[in-house]
Amino acid sequence: MKKSIKLFFAISLVLSIPVFSIFSQVTGDVNKDSSVDIIDALITAQYYVGLDPVVFFPEFADVNCDGETALDNLPMIFMMISLILL
């Protein structure tokens, strides 16, 4: 049962979120270090609460590709991280 739930979320994520953005940069990799990890989520959270992260590329925080760098992208970054760790 646990495997089927993980598989469901993995397939849902792959089908609903374009993984690559312009210039083959990974969507969700807001600090451009070639991986989506907890640092990307923390930097994105800093941006959303009004802090000014030193390295932040907001165009890569638009994980759901709706044209906005909005707060609803942060949970998707966490989902991407959790799928990587599975």
Secondary structure, DSSP 4 states (H G I P E B T S, - for coil): -HHHHHHHHHHHHHHHS-SB-GGGPBTT-TT-SSS--HHHHHHHHHHHTT---SS--GGGS-TT-SS---GGGHHHHHHHHHHHH-
